[in-house]
Amino acid sequence: MPGINCYLCDKKMKKEAVDIKTGWGEYELRIKGLEPYICPNCNEKIYNKQEMSLLQNLSKCLSTKEANTRPKVLNIEDVVDLLIENCETISLMIKEGKLEPVKKDGEWKFDRKDIEAIN
């Protein structure tokens, strides 16, 4: 994906090493060494196919947890994992009004019940 532009704001993205801290209930999970393309303007991330597969498989494992331990607010990576979609599709769903996230601290946040209603 060399030389790609952000699908949200059309700015030039660059590849950067990142670590993800996520979790489920009392469990914390850290994934180190991912290298998505990141937009310096809106902070949108695009992961490669292998990284997306890893994140989706981990999410599937966590989704088997009891409903009362599942987080009520999700970030875009969680939504991508739950819907088995990519960031571009999620962005299109936002633009079409099918998803209504709130931007908090530079990151999209989604209500879990809205996402589960799509499946």
C-alpha positions in Angstrom: 0.0 0.0 0.0 2.8 2.5 -0.7 1.8 6.1 -1.2 -1.9 5.9 0.0 -4.2 8.7 1.0 -6.6 8.6 3.8 -10.1 7.7 2.7 -11.6 10.1 5.3 -9.7 13.3 4.7 -7.5 12.5 1.6 -4.2 13.4 3.4 -1.1 11.3 2.7 -0.8 8.4 5.2 2.5 7.0 6.5 3.4 3.6 8.0 4.2 3.7 11.7 4.8 1.0 14.3 2.1 0.9 16.9 1.1 -1.1 19.9 -2.6 -1.8 20.7 -3.9 -2.0 24.3 -7.3 -3.6 24.4 -9.2 -5.9 26.7 -12.4 -7.5 27.7 -13.8 -7.2 31.2 -11.0 -7.7 33.7 -8.6 -8.9 31.0 -6.1 -6.7 29.3 -4.5 -7.6 25.9 -1.5 -5.8 24.4 -0.4 -6.3 20.8 3.0 -5.0 19.9 4.7 -4.3 16.6 1.7 -3.6 14.3 2.5 -1.3 11.4 -0.6 0.3 10.0 -0.7 3.3 7.7 -1.7 6.3 9.9 -3.2 9.6 8.8 -1.4 12.5 10.5 -4.5 14.6 10.0 -7.4 12.5 11.4 -5.4 9.6 13.0 -7.3 7.0 10.9 -5.4 3.6 10.6 -5.3 1.1 7.8 -3.9 -2.3 8.7 -2.6 -4.9 6.3 -4.5 -8.2 5.6 -2.3 -10.2 8.0 -2.7 -7.7 10.9 -6.5 -7.5 10.3 -6.8 -11.2 10.4 -4.9 -11.3 13.7 -7.1 -8.6 15.2 -10.3 -10.3 13.9 -9.3 -13.7 15.3 -8.5 -12.3 18.7 -11.8 -10.4 18.7 -13.7 -13.6 17.9 -12.1 -15.3 20.9 -13.0 -12.4 23.2 -16.6 -12.3 21.8 -17.3 -15.6 23.4 -17.1 -14.0 26.9 -20.3 -13.5 28.8 -22.5 -10.5 27.7 -22.1 -8.7 31.0 -18.3 -8.6 30.6 -18.4 -7.1 27.1 -17.6 -3.4 26.8 -20.5 -1.1 26.0 -18.4 1.4 24.0 -16.3 0.2 21.0 -13.5 1.8 19.0 -13.2 1.4 15.2 -10.9 -1.6 15.5 -13.6 -3.4 17.7 -16.3 -2.5 15.1 -14.1 -3.8 12.2 -13.6 -7.0 14.1 -17.2 -7.6 15.1 -18.5 -6.9 11.6 -15.7 -8.7 9.8 -15.3 -5.6 7.6 -12.5 -3.2 6.8 -12.1 0.4 7.9 -13.1 1.7 4.4 -16.5 -0.1 4.7 -17.0 1.2 8.2 -16.2 4.7 7.0 -18.8 4.4 4.2 -21.4 3.2 6.7 -20.7 6.3 8.8 -21.1 8.6 5.7 -24.3 6.8 4.7 -25.7 7.3 8.2 -25.8 3.5 9.0 -23.5 4.1 12.0 -23.5 7.1 14.3 -20.2 7.2 16.2 -19.0 9.9 18.5 -15.4 11.2 18.1 -13.7 11.3 21.5 -10.0 12.0 22.1 -9.4 11.8 18.4 -10.9 8.3 18.1 -14.4 7.1 16.8 -16.5 5.5 19.6 -19.5 3.3 18.9 -22.3 2.0 21.1 -22.1 -1.9 21.1 -25.9 -2.3 20.9 -25.9 -0.4 17.6 -23.2 -2.6 16.2 -24.8 -5.8 17.3 -28.1 -4.7 15.7 -26.3 -4.7 12.3 -25.3 -8.4 12.5 
